[in-house]
């Protein structure tokens, strides 16, 4: 989402870092460029104006102009101000002491509210809280059915409301059901409209009065830019919301809404949706988002994703196999499955500090389907072939290609890459390789 903004800021800071000293004129020029970059990213005009004035005020101070690396000091000021702009720290859902704790999701049609309800339920259930879902959208055709289907796919419980009933009655029945069955959280997927209207707001206000929600979360579509900020502000004024879930953050939006929301309406972004999968919902961390915008990566989120998907026992066993040069195609397939669970490869690469600055890799667009092809090829092999790839001769390659719906060339490419990987692992785990790694030299060359 912030790719264009990141590139522009990187170019601006590169110029600053190239100067031995900074004067007011240098800083003024840089601020003008940063201002244009933020406006082009669809950040709210007033937010940009305040941001630039604040950064400029800090940047012309004695601490920066007398610094040995003034360019780096300005980058730090911009980073710190971006963190402040987005809320400073991550904001969690406050469930309170009620059982169940109702959480209302509100927003316009098409913002991804129903999908987000299921993602949020899954996220909360992983935190150890028993969670139930209910849809009170009695207007949109098959809205309740959509929630049931999505929830069933993830093993989440849904209260079976009747579309012929009043939304308030459905809410009250769902609360009673959740309470009697020991659920700790009830997520209420409310009806949306194509635009804000009096009837919609009145219904939401009545639901709020009846269920006394622990939190009301506005679901905003990042693709709609500043319009998402305007709509969220209206909802907050008329209903009172506690936070925002920003969806479609993996799309082509410019990112201005994410940078403007907290400053404009005073409510934090609590979660971001980063894909269609049910686990593609993350806690919003302003600090981490700021480092990503400035091209510094997001290693903490990458580590968290790995910890959430990698089995520690399997990892230890895999390490032993690599050390003994016993890394098989079956192990390779297992690692690909783990990678797929972590999400988009491009997204993971963007979390590696400095990745966007490597010109050879900058425009890389990993083919996500390639993982599926590789997995299909390995699945088409016999157990003996997966444990000893040297058995795979010409006839076997044809059979594997036919069974996996790929070509012999695809099979050859996989086996060649796998062979190279084994050689690299052998070098890395040898005595000379370990010594070289400790010195910072990676023994990848043949």
C-alpha atoms as one frame of an Amber mdcrd trajectory, in Angstrom:
protein
   0.000   0.000   0.000   2.697   2.539   0.960   5.111   1.520  -1.815   5.016
   4.854  -3.715   5.266   6.902  -0.517   8.173   4.764   0.690  10.057   5.259
  -2.602   9.578   9.022  -2.533  10.606   9.414   1.101  13.651   7.213   0.486
  14.735   9.516  -2.364  14.255  12.629  -0.205  16.237  11.198   2.717  19.011
   9.999   0.414  19.599  13.621  -0.635  19.650  14.773   3.001  22.080  12.043
   4.056  24.419  13.115   1.253  24.883  16.551   2.809  27.528  17.077   5.471
  25.577  19.859   7.130  21.957  20.963   6.954  20.745  24.531   6.989  17.234
  25.936   7.053  17.123  26.095   3.257  17.972  22.363   2.891  15.338  21.428
   5.449  12.743  23.720   3.858  13.299  22.006   0.480  13.032  18.539   2.031
   9.830  19.479   3.880   8.287  20.726   0.634   9.014  17.363  -1.028   7.710
  15.387   1.975   4.540  17.513   1.912   3.954  16.658  -1.758   4.650  12.964
  -1.142   2.097  12.822   1.691  -0.567  14.710  -0.290  -0.040  12.364  -3.260
  -0.515   9.463  -0.810  -3.995  10.926  -0.107  -3.237  12.058   3.437  -5.676
  14.638   4.803  -4.546  18.196   3.908  -4.779  19.560   7.472  -2.955  16.520
   8.828  -0.131  17.107   6.311   0.060  20.809   7.188   0.369  20.113  10.929
   2.807  17.241  10.316   5.176  19.355   8.201   5.120  22.305  10.604   5.924
  20.015  13.527   8.730  18.137  11.730  10.220  21.406  10.422  10.167  22.918
  13.911  12.075  19.950  15.309  14.448  19.652  12.325  15.792  23.234  12.440
  16.757  22.825  16.087  20.360  22.942  17.292  20.417  19.179  17.905  19.982
  18.442  14.174  22.057  21.213  12.588  25.031  20.468  14.863  24.716  16.687
  14.526  27.432  14.599  12.837  24.695  12.896  10.770  21.910  15.491  10.366
  20.196  13.504   7.591  19.708  10.540   9.928  18.394  12.859  12.628  15.703
  14.172  10.267  14.723  10.588   9.362  14.339   9.840  13.082  12.179  12.940
  13.582   9.919  11.947  10.659   9.728   8.383  11.993   8.792   9.509  15.515
   6.197  11.943  14.171   4.642   9.226  11.952   4.329   6.975  15.001   2.582
   9.779  16.913   0.331  10.489  13.927  -0.925   6.897  13.877  -1.586   6.712
  17.608   1.757   6.048  19.284   1.054   2.532  20.548  -1.147  -0.380  19.490
  -4.665  -0.325  20.922  -6.329  -3.557  22.046 -10.028  -4.400  22.340 -11.332
  -3.770  25.868 -13.820  -6.510  26.720 -14.675  -5.309  30.229 -16.254  -7.605
  32.817 -19.459  -8.550  30.976 -20.112 -12.125  29.834 -20.529 -12.293  26.981
 -18.801  -9.054  25.951 -20.645  -7.773  22.833 -18.477  -6.257  20.074 -20.403
  -4.391  17.364 -18.981  -4.090  13.847 -20.428  -1.167  11.892 -19.773   0.367
   8.477 -21.012   0.757   4.917 -21.813  -2.060   2.510 -18.808  -3.432   0.646
 -16.240  -2.574   3.312 -15.665  -6.263   4.102 -17.587  -6.213   7.389 -18.885
  -9.811   7.334 -15.504 -11.289   6.372 -13.839  -9.126   9.015 -16.320 -10.357
  11.658 -15.170 -13.946  11.077 -11.479 -12.943  11.006 -11.900 -11.057  14.273
 -13.742 -13.983  15.876 -10.904 -16.305  14.872  -8.301 -13.852  16.184 -10.064
 -13.473  19.561 -10.590 -17.230  19.893  -6.829 -17.724  19.431  -6.352 -15.464
  22.466  -8.237 -18.065  24.499 -11.702 -16.455  24.563 -14.725 -18.494  23.451
 -16.358 -16.431  20.722 -19.746 -16.534  19.001 -20.933 -14.587  15.941 -24.356
 -13.222  15.020 -25.599 -11.383  11.924 -28.382  -8.821  12.335 -28.357  -7.842
   8.659 -31.955  -8.701   7.747 -31.867  -6.500   4.628 -29.102  -7.741   2.351
 -30.066 -11.003   0.593 -28.208 -14.023   2.030 -26.156 -11.841   4.432 -26.842
 -14.203   7.336 -26.061 -17.214   5.185 -22.739 -15.653   4.114 -21.679 -15.316
   7.751 -22.660 -18.944   8.464 -20.693 -20.264   5.480 -17.550 -18.285   6.351
 -17.798 -19.214  10.028 -18.325 -22.916   9.274 -15.154 -22.935   7.162 -13.191
 -21.791  10.213 -15.016 -23.746  12.905 -16.562 -20.663  14.516 -20.007 -20.752
  16.153 -22.849 -18.615  14.713 -26.175 -17.811  16.379 -28.865 -18.832  13.828
 -30.893 -15.626  13.618 -34.111 -15.440  11.596 -34.157 -12.802   8.825 -37.896
 -12.295   9.484 -37.201 -11.075  13.017 -36.341  -7.578  14.212 -32.533  -6.922
  14.528 -32.941  -5.950  18.194 -34.739  -9.230  18.980 -31.977 -11.191  17.225
 -29.346  -9.350  19.286 -31.068 -10.037  22.608 -31.604 -13.730  21.776 -27.971
 -14.064  20.697 -26.737 -12.500  23.958 -28.874 -14.921  26.008 -27.734 -17.915
  23.952 -24.064 -16.944  24.253 -24.441 -16.416  28.007 -26.173 -19.771  28.588
 -23.492 -21.608  26.615 -20.535 -19.945  28.299 -19.268 -17.794  25.432 -17.087
 -14.872  26.518 -17.394 -12.686  23.399 -20.273 -12.061  20.979 -19.405 -10.349
  17.692 -22.394  -8.583  16.125 -22.234  -8.125  12.344 -24.623  -5.204  11.749
 -26.313  -4.192   8.507 -24.577  -1.730   6.212 -25.923   0.663   3.584 -24.546
   2.054   0.357 -24.462   5.399   2.145 -25.197   6.812   5.596 -28.901   7.384
   6.285 -31.040   8.300   9.303 -32.753   4.899   9.444 -29.439   3.058   9.542
 -28.032   5.204  12.352 -31.230   4.919  14.375 -31.105   1.114  14.179 -27.461
   1.059  15.275 -28.216   3.451  18.144 -31.029   1.165  19.372 -28.787  -1.926
  19.189 -26.176  -0.023  21.198 -28.764   0.865  23.857 -30.029  -2.717  24.088
 -26.771  -4.722  24.152 -24.405  -2.141  25.742 -21.413  -3.232  23.615 -17.958
  -3.457  25.154 -16.691  -1.871  21.935 -18.025  -0.537  18.629 -15.545  -0.970
  15.797 -15.920   0.802  12.457 -14.841  -1.296   9.452 -13.192   1.011   6.885
 -12.235   0.136   3.305  -8.689   1.463   2.762  -9.341   1.589  -0.989 -11.814
   4.469  -0.522  -9.099   6.781   0.860 -10.225   9.999   2.546 -13.877   9.029
   2.059 -13.269   6.277   4.644 -12.061   8.949   7.078 -15.135  11.133   6.410
 -17.578   8.234   6.900 -15.777   7.040  10.053 -15.970  10.575  11.463 -19.734
  10.703  10.833 -20.256   7.328  12.517 -18.222   8.511  15.494 -20.224  11.741
  15.825 -23.628  10.032  15.608 -22.945   6.689  17.273 -19.633   6.880  19.103
 -17.036   4.308  18.061 -14.039   2.912  19.931 -11.726   2.120  17.071 -11.286
   1.180  13.426 -10.513  -1.994  11.517  -8.915  -1.011   8.213  -9.563  -3.629
   5.494  -7.884  -4.233   2.113  -4.514  -2.920   3.313  -2.902  -5.309   0.817
  -4.580  -3.507  -2.093  -3.483  -0.658  -4.345  -4.740   2.179  -2.144  -2.275
   4.999  -1.452  -2.508   4.671   2.321  -3.644   8.189   3.216  -6.618   6.984
   5.263  -4.393   4.964   7.601  -2.214   8.015   8.209  -5.143  10.419   8.673
  -7.725   8.558  10.791  -6.304   9.007  14.286  -5.450  12.677  13.760  -8.825
  13.557  12.202 -11.244  11.677  14.469  -9.176  10.832  17.545  -9.893   7.085
  17.396  -7.181   4.452  16.841  -6.868   1.848  14.122  -6.958  -1.406  16.110
  -6.641  -4.019  13.358  -5.751  -4.185   9.668  -6.960  -6.723   7.111  -4.117
  -7.812   4.828  -5.696 -10.487   2.637  -8.654 -12.747   2.050  -7.583 -15.647
   4.276  -9.277 -15.977   7.660  -5.991 -15.382   9.505  -5.180 -12.273   7.439
  -5.984  -9.879  10.279  -3.232  -8.195  12.282  -3.033  -5.904  15.284  -2.131
  -2.406  14.057   1.241  -1.305  15.448   2.014   2.386  14.653   5.730   1.907
  15.362   6.009  -1.031  12.965   3.923   0.688  10.289   6.169   3.774  10.476
   9.308   1.682   9.971   7.703  -0.014   6.954   6.688   3.324   5.430  10.297
   4.505   5.781  11.604   1.311   4.135  13.114  -0.070   7.351  11.162  -3.346
   7.252   9.144  -4.910  10.052  11.180  -7.728  11.509   9.040  -8.045  14.672
   5.879  -8.870  12.702   7.846 -11.307  10.547   9.130 -13.097  13.673   5.607
 -13.191  15.159   4.226 -14.736  11.960   6.962 -17.370  12.033   6.359 -18.158
  15.707   2.630 -18.521  15.076   3.074 -21.013  12.237   6.277 -22.928  12.950
   6.179 -25.957  15.237   9.223 -25.775  17.568   9.704 -29.540  17.723   9.597
 -29.800  13.917  12.065 -26.916  13.665  14.548 -28.701  15.967  14.208 -31.951
  14.008  14.691 -30.052  10.746  17.861 -28.432  12.098  19.280 -31.887  12.918
  18.450 -33.138   9.403  20.133 -30.129   7.786  23.258 -30.663   9.886  23.364
 -34.332   8.810  22.612 -33.414   5.164  19.352 -35.411   5.359  17.029 -32.622
   4.158  14.522 -34.453   1.913  11.920 -33.293  -0.585   9.322 -34.210   2.030
  10.954 -31.740   4.431  11.026 -29.173   1.624   7.287 -29.606   1.055   6.661
 -29.205   4.786   8.577 -25.899   4.775   6.565 -24.624   1.792   3.353 -25.373
   3.709   4.670 -23.336   6.648   5.546 -20.428   4.335   2.066 -20.439   2.775
   0.526 -20.200   6.251   2.536 -17.036   6.931   0.806 -15.163   4.093   1.925
 -13.372   0.945   5.608 -13.863   0.031   5.821 -10.294  -1.272   4.444  -9.018
   2.021   6.979 -11.068   3.988   9.856  -9.826   1.823   8.783  -6.233   2.439
   9.251  -6.840   6.187  12.968  -7.543   5.729  14.927  -4.368   6.589  16.577
  -2.837   3.508  14.864  -5.196   1.051  13.255  -2.347  -0.901  16.669  -0.711
  -1.377  18.158  -3.678  -3.285  17.625  -2.695  -6.910  17.867  -6.263  -8.236
  15.040  -7.342  -5.925  12.967  -4.170  -5.707  10.559  -4.988  -8.532  10.416
  -8.681  -7.784   6.882 -10.066  -7.944   6.894 -13.602  -6.498   4.553 -16.016
  -8.255   2.394 -17.290  -5.386   1.078 -20.062  -7.661   4.607 -21.452  -7.968
   4.393 -22.751  -4.380   1.281 -24.676  -5.363   3.007 -26.149  -8.433   6.042
 -27.225  -6.419   3.836 -28.823  -3.756   1.833 -30.664  -6.458   5.051 -32.017
  -8.023   6.361 -33.325  -4.681   2.925 -34.817  -3.881   3.092 -36.778  -7.158
   6.316 -38.506  -6.103   6.460 -41.798  -4.242   7.719 -41.836  -0.660  11.024
 -43.367  -1.831  11.480 -40.611  -4.412  10.809 -37.884  -1.854  13.431 -39.384
   0.463  16.016 -39.996  -2.295  15.696 -37.629  -5.245  18.565 -39.348  -7.070
  16.143 -42.196  -7.925  14.143 -39.862 -10.194  15.217 -40.743 -13.749  13.668
 -39.655 -17.058  10.675 -42.032 -16.934   9.872 -41.100 -13.351  10.039 -37.386
 -14.242   7.448 -37.884 -16.989   5.148 -39.724 -14.588   5.522 -37.052 -11.901
   4.811 -34.265 -14.416   1.699 -36.064 -15.669   0.450 -36.720 -12.135   0.966
 -33.111 -11.003  -0.443 -31.425 -14.106   2.924 -29.778 -14.813   5.694 -30.228
 -17.388   8.924 -32.250 -17.283  10.742 -28.891 -17.397   8.941 -27.861 -14.178
  10.035 -31.108 -12.505  13.631 -30.642 -13.735  13.716 -27.076 -12.430  12.455
 -28.156  -8.987  15.027 -30.966  -8.719  17.838 -28.651  -9.840  16.875 -25.968
  -7.291  16.500 -28.568  -4.559  19.948 -29.986  -5.386  21.491 -26.514  -5.221
  19.761 -25.901  -1.902  21.229 -29.103  -0.432  24.726 -28.062  -1.569  24.293
 -24.638   0.011  23.036 -26.165   3.278  25.987 -28.573   3.331  28.442 -25.687
   2.946  26.710 -23.598   5.586  26.730 -26.421   8.171  30.338 -27.498   7.525
  33.084 -26.377   9.954  34.509 -23.930   7.416  31.018 -22.657   6.633  30.172
 -22.019  10.284  33.482 -20.169  10.770  32.790 -18.048   7.677  29.291 -17.188
   8.929  30.685 -16.114  12.293  33.054 -13.777  10.396  30.093 -12.453   8.389
  31.090 -14.203   5.123  28.378 -16.459   3.687  29.847 -19.471   1.799  27.305
 -19.564  -1.026  29.765 -19.586  -3.905  30.762 -22.885  -5.465
